[in-house]
Amino acid sequence: MSSDTRSGNAVRGLYEQFGVDAYYEHHGGDYANPHERHVQSLVRQADALGVLGDRVLDLCCGSGEVTRCLPHRDCTGVDPYLGWLYSERTGRPVFDWSFRDMAMDRLTGQYDSVICSFALHLCPMSLLPQVLWNLSRLSATLVVLSPHKRPDCDGLAPWTCVHEAVEERVRMRIYL
Ligand SMILES: C[S@@+](CC[C@H](N)C(=O)[O-])C[C@H]1O[C@@H](n2cnc3c(N)ncnc32)[C@H](O)[C@@H]1O
């Protein structure tokens, strides 16, 4: 894949060209997170803080960018478009729920933490409060990584931001 395809600007351009869902449905196999190194470094920081626990839900898991840096954890993925790639790359179980499904309470199970990397800003604002509320019933900890400040989940549903770290413009917020 070219370095241009890997840049954040190129990904944004593809979202504009195809729409987010259509891009991942038809071209998701080409996606690579240009900030994977920082995502993994920040997730390891969260792990070192002791907030992740053993059962981790990797929400909008892509090809397993988060799961792959937690090999000693019991990770489960969720992704409506790239679950096949996640299974192939990690061997971990995966559900194919979308944000709409999550808002409709289709997610089940109990987890020690939910990590959503580079995806919660893609959730329509009309669904976000319900998605966050439903996540709070599955897990006591939510970790959100994002290439910018959105979404700020502090005060939405029961979540309160207790820790924030930024590495090269990649922001991680931990909510309890
Ligand atoms: C930018 S990628 C992030 C992948 C990975 N978590 C990472 O950190 O690189 C966004 C992910 O959101 C997923 N996604 C796109 N539309 C979605 C939707 N409507 N509901 C849930 N996930 C969606 C895509 O399939 C893709 O895996």
The ligand as a Gaussian input file, in Angstrom:
#p B3LYP/6-31G(d) Opt

LIG

0 1
 C      -10.506000       3.785000      11.317000
 S      -10.993000       2.096000      11.462000
 C      -10.324000       1.690000      13.054000
 C       -9.866000       0.273000      13.142000
 C       -9.026000      -0.057000      14.383000
 N       -9.820000      -0.004000      15.595000
 C       -7.826000       0.849000      14.485000
 O       -7.571000       1.413000      15.549000
 O       -7.090000       0.985000      13.496000
 C      -12.734000       2.263000      11.754000
 C      -13.448000       0.945000      12.002000
 O      -14.828000       1.241000      12.217000
 C      -15.596000       0.254000      11.572000
 N      -16.900000       0.822000      11.227000
 C      -17.222000       1.568000      10.137000
 N      -18.531000       1.869000      10.138000
 C      -19.056000       1.304000      11.262000
 C      -20.369000       1.241000      11.814000
 N      -21.410000       1.815000      11.228000
 N      -20.536000       0.559000      12.977000
 C      -19.483000      -0.005000      13.607000
 N      -18.209000       0.000000      13.116000
 C      -18.010000       0.643000      11.953000
 C      -14.800000      -0.127000      10.340000
 O      -15.145000      -1.398000       9.834000
 C      -13.380000      -0.024000      10.828000
 O      -12.870000      -1.251000      11.274000

